[in-house]
Amino acid sequence: MATENLLELFERIRNNDYQAFEQVFESQWRELYRYAYKVLRHAADAEDLTQELFCDLWANRTQLRVHSNAPGYLVGALRKKILTRFRDATIRSRHLQAVGAAQPHSTETTFARLVGHDTLAAIQARAQGLPPKEKEVFLLGMLGDFSVKEIAEKFATSEQTVRNQLNSALHKMSPFLTKLLS
């Protein structure tokens, strides 16, 4: 889509034209998703961030001010979301490492030890609906005694990949877990 047409659509979006928003989404989503996937190498995260970008675009449409290079604006906004995701993951990882280092190994309590047998069985049954790798990571990380590092070594993958899979699994399981544990 030509930049001029995209700029015109942005102006229409700013004026609450949902059809213009749909046109931008349809014409730009695939390229933006490819960019996010190329950087993140994780389909679910790439999809989430791309969708989040478009949600933010619509939610903040009245402040939308793009006068040139509309595709560059979208890529830049997506890049910022990706960098924020990396920063947040790094901070979370540092905090988890600090908390883990502060506690003696003997006081480590796994999720499996905190819940009853019936609850554990229900969680395991629900986890069967997860994609295969996410299921394995979830079961080892949340219900087993495996650390992120141990899981990464077991599957010969990076710790960040394990964290991403675990976060994705937790995101999918959280409504169920919230209902079950409340």
Secondary structure as a PSIPRED ss2 file (coil, helix, strand):
# PSIPRED VFORMAT (PSIPRED V4.0)

   1 M C   1.000  0.000  0.000
   2 A C   1.000  0.000  0.000
   3 T H   0.000  1.000  0.000
   4 E H   0.000  1.000  0.000
   5 N H   0.000  1.000  0.000
   6 L H   0.000  1.000  0.000
   7 L H   0.000  1.000  0.000
   8 E H   0.000  1.000  0.000
   9 L H   0.000  1.000  0.000
  10 F H   0.000  1.000  0.000
  11 E H   0.000  1.000  0.000
  12 R H   0.000  1.000  0.000
  13 I H   0.000  1.000  0.000
  14 R H   0.000  1.000  0.000
  15 N C   1.000  0.000  0.000
  16 N C   1.000  0.000  0.000
  17 D C   1.000  0.000  0.000
  18 Y H   0.000  1.000  0.000
  19 Q H   0.000  1.000  0.000
  20 A H   0.000  1.000  0.000
  21 F H   0.000  1.000  0.000
  22 E H   0.000  1.000  0.000
  23 Q H   0.000  1.000  0.000
  24 V H   0.000  1.000  0.000
  25 F H   0.000  1.000  0.000
  26 E H   0.000  1.000  0.000
  27 S H   0.000  1.000  0.000
  28 Q H   0.000  1.000  0.000
  29 W H   0.000  1.000  0.000
  30 R H   0.000  1.000  0.000
  31 E H   0.000  1.000  0.000
  32 L H   0.000  1.000  0.000
  33 Y H   0.000  1.000  0.000
  34 R H   0.000  1.000  0.000
  35 Y H   0.000  1.000  0.000
  36 A H   0.000  1.000  0.000
  37 Y H   0.000  1.000  0.000
  38 K H   0.000  1.000  0.000
  39 V H   0.000  1.000  0.000
  40 L H   0.000  1.000  0.000
  41 R C   1.000  0.000  0.000
  42 H C   1.000  0.000  0.000
  43 A H   0.000  1.000  0.000
  44 A H   0.000  1.000  0.000
  45 D H   0.000  1.000  0.000
  46 A H   0.000  1.000  0.000
  47 E H   0.000  1.000  0.000
  48 D H   0.000  1.000  0.000
  49 L H   0.000  1.000  0.000
  50 T H   0.000  1.000  0.000
  51 Q H   0.000  1.000  0.000
  52 E H   0.000  1.000  0.000
  53 L H   0.000  1.000  0.000
  54 F H   0.000  1.000  0.000
  55 C H   0.000  1.000  0.000
  56 D H   0.000  1.000  0.000
  57 L H   0.000  1.000  0.000
  58 W H   0.000  1.000  0.000
  59 A H   0.000  1.000  0.000
  60 N C   1.000  0.000  0.000
  61 R H   0.000  1.000  0.000
  62 T H   0.000  1.000  0.000
  63 Q H   0.000  1.000  0.000
  64 L C   1.000  0.000  0.000
  65 R C   1.000  0.000  0.000
  66 V C   1.000  0.000  0.000
  67 H C   1.000  0.000  0.000
  68 S C   1.000  0.000  0.000
  69 N C   1.000  0.000  0.000
  70 A H   0.000  1.000  0.000
  71 P H   0.000  1.000  0.000
  72 G H   0.000  1.000  0.000
  73 Y H   0.000  1.000  0.000
  74 L H   0.000  1.000  0.000
  75 V H   0.000  1.000  0.000
  76 G H   0.000  1.000  0.000
  77 A H   0.000  1.000  0.000
  78 L H   0.000  1.000  0.000
  79 R H   0.000  1.000  0.000
  80 K H   0.000  1.000  0.000
  81 K H   0.000  1.000  0.000
  82 I H   0.000  1.000  0.000
  83 L H   0.000  1.000  0.000
  84 T H   0.000  1.000  0.000
  85 R H   0.000  1.000  0.000
  86 F H   0.000  1.000  0.000
  87 R H   0.000  1.000  0.000
  88 D H   0.000  1.000  0.000
  89 A H   0.000  1.000  0.000
  90 T H   0.000  1.000  0.000
  91 I H   0.000  1.000  0.000
  92 R H   0.000  1.000  0.000
  93 S H   0.000  1.000  0.000
  94 R H   0.000  1.000  0.000
  95 H H   0.000  1.000  0.000
  96 L H   0.000  1.000  0.000
  97 Q H   0.000  1.000  0.000
  98 A H   0.000  1.000  0.000
  99 V H   0.000  1.000  0.000
 100 G H   0.000  1.000  0.000
 101 A H   0.000  1.000  0.000
 102 A H   0.000  1.000  0.000
 103 Q C   1.000  0.000  0.000
 104 P C   1.000  0.000  0.000
 105 H H   0.000  1.000  0.000
 106 S H   0.000  1.000  0.000
 107 T H   0.000  1.000  0.000
 108 E C   1.000  0.000  0.000
 109 T C   1.000  0.000  0.000
 110 T C   1.000  0.000  0.000
 111 F H   0.000  1.000  0.000
 112 A H   0.000  1.000  0.000
 113 R H   0.000  1.000  0.000
 114 L H   0.000  1.000  0.000
 115 V C   1.000  0.000  0.000
 116 G C   1.000  0.000  0.000
 117 H H   0.000  1.000  0.000
 118 D H   0.000  1.000  0.000
 119 T H   0.000  1.000  0.000
 120 L H   0.000  1.000  0.000
 121 A H   0.000  1.000  0.000
 122 A H   0.000  1.000  0.000
 123 I H   0.000  1.000  0.000
 124 Q H   0.000  1.000  0.000
 125 A H   0.000  1.000  0.000
 126 R H   0.000  1.000  0.000
 127 A H   0.000  1.000  0.000
 128 Q C   1.000  0.000  0.000
 129 G C   1.000  0.000  0.000
 130 L C   1.000  0.000  0.000
 131 P C   1.000  0.000  0.000
 132 P H   0.000  1.000  0.000
 133 K H   0.000  1.000  0.000
 134 E H   0.000  1.000  0.000
 135 K H   0.000  1.000  0.000
 136 E H   0.000  1.000  0.000
 137 V H   0.000  1.000  0.000
 138 F H   0.000  1.000  0.000
 139 L H   0.000  1.000  0.000
 140 L H   0.000  1.000  0.000
 141 G H   0.000  1.000  0.000
 142 M H   0.000  1.000  0.000
 143 L H   0.000  1.000  0.000
 144 G C   1.000  0.000  0.000
 145 D C   1.000  0.000  0.000
 146 F C   1.000  0.000  0.000
 147 S C   1.000  0.000  0.000
 148 V H   0.000  1.000  0.000
 149 K H   0.000  1.000  0.000
 150 E H   0.000  1.000  0.000
 151 I H   0.000  1.000  0.000
 152 A H   0.000  1.000  0.000
 153 E H   0.000  1.000  0.000
 154 K H   0.000  1.000  0.000
 155 F H   0.000  1.000  0.000
 156 A C   1.000  0.000  0.000
 157 T C   1.000  0.000  0.000
 158 S C   1.000  0.000  0.000
 159 E H   0.000  1.000  0.000
 160 Q H   0.000  1.000  0.000
 161 T H   0.000  1.000  0.000
 162 V H   0.000  1.000  0.000
 163 R H   0.000  1.000  0.000
 164 N H   0.000  1.000  0.000
 165 Q H   0.000  1.000  0.000
 166 L H   0.000  1.000  0.000
 167 N H   0.000  1.000  0.000
 168 S H   0.000  1.000  0.000
 169 A H   0.000  1.000  0.000
 170 L H   0.000  1.000  0.000
 171 H H   0.000  1.000  0.000
 172 K H   0.000  1.000  0.000
 173 M H   0.000  1.000  0.000
 174 S H   0.000  1.000  0.000
 175 P H   0.000  1.000  0.000
 176 F H   0.000  1.000  0.000
 177 L H   0.000  1.000  0.000
 178 T H   0.000  1.000  0.000
 179 K H   0.000  1.000  0.000
 180 L H   0.000  1.000  0.000
 181 L H   0.000  1.000  0.000
 182 S C   1.000  0.000  0.000
